[in-house]
Amino acid sequence: MTEPSFDPQAVSATASQKWDRMTITDDPIFGAVMENQALCQELIQRALPELTIAKLTTVEAQQTVTAGLDTHGVCYDIYGQDAAGRVFEVEMQVLPQEDLALRLRFYQAMIDEKLLHHRERYGELAAHPTYVIFFCNFDYFGKGRARYQFENRDIYDPALPLGDHRHLVIFNATATSFDHAREIRSFLDLMQKNVDTNDEYITRLQAEIERIKADSGRKGTYMKLELDFQRQLAAKEQEGMDKGIEKGKKEGRSEGITAMISLLTDQHKSKAEILATIAQLFHLSVQEAEEAYQQALTS
């Protein structure tokens, strides 16, 4: 049997350092900050200045939604509703994703899955306009704009809306044009680690971030989750290596990589996150990681 590669002390030390370096773009921090209803409401209001949001009645972080045992689920960063019945789903996305548009499609569908109960009429959805908002640290459409917004309209007569009350908004923190995103610009700048000290909202956000990071309980919980996660990854790698002894180390390592891809997929990690993780853990090139990912999908 090969020697275990899992070192709890090293993993804990790394997790502690990662926590201390985290910013608003890191999921644990973003989720924790947005649990503050006032901060969350103002962010959504700035993201959608055309609306008047009197009060958020629901704010939930890291909400998992599944339609059935054999269906793909989602884990929303932030799920909220306001007093008018509107639904807001907010995501922080740091790593570029080639399938972002299709992910938006699926997230939107899962919102409706949650809203419409058994035997209810489709017309019930009219009371719940939906807004899926992605804050990206990359320009998915490559146009240099800070804000892209989509609604369903007739392609022959764009002035004719479908009327399904669905709205998709994608923000680009690397933008060069902020013509349609001036209210949210300071937050996009914060994603790029540029702090506007003249913006009172950003000041409150920064204070909340520091409060959360100084909370030993939250840090301990994060470190425990990271320790458990890395232990699972190491166990999968070890299992793959052990099974592959008779086949040779190369095949055993391949099984370990496949097992990790499976584990990360089960945890609803994106393709970009999976590729980055296996590349780091197994010292793979970008091409090798992509080949391993594609092989795992067909195995």
Helices and strands as residue ranges (DSSP letters): H 8-21, H 27-34, H 37-47, E 56-65, E 74-82, E 87-93, H 100-115, G 122-127, E 130-136, E 147-150, E 166-172, H 185-191, H 200-213, H 216-243, H 249-266, H 271-282, H 286-298
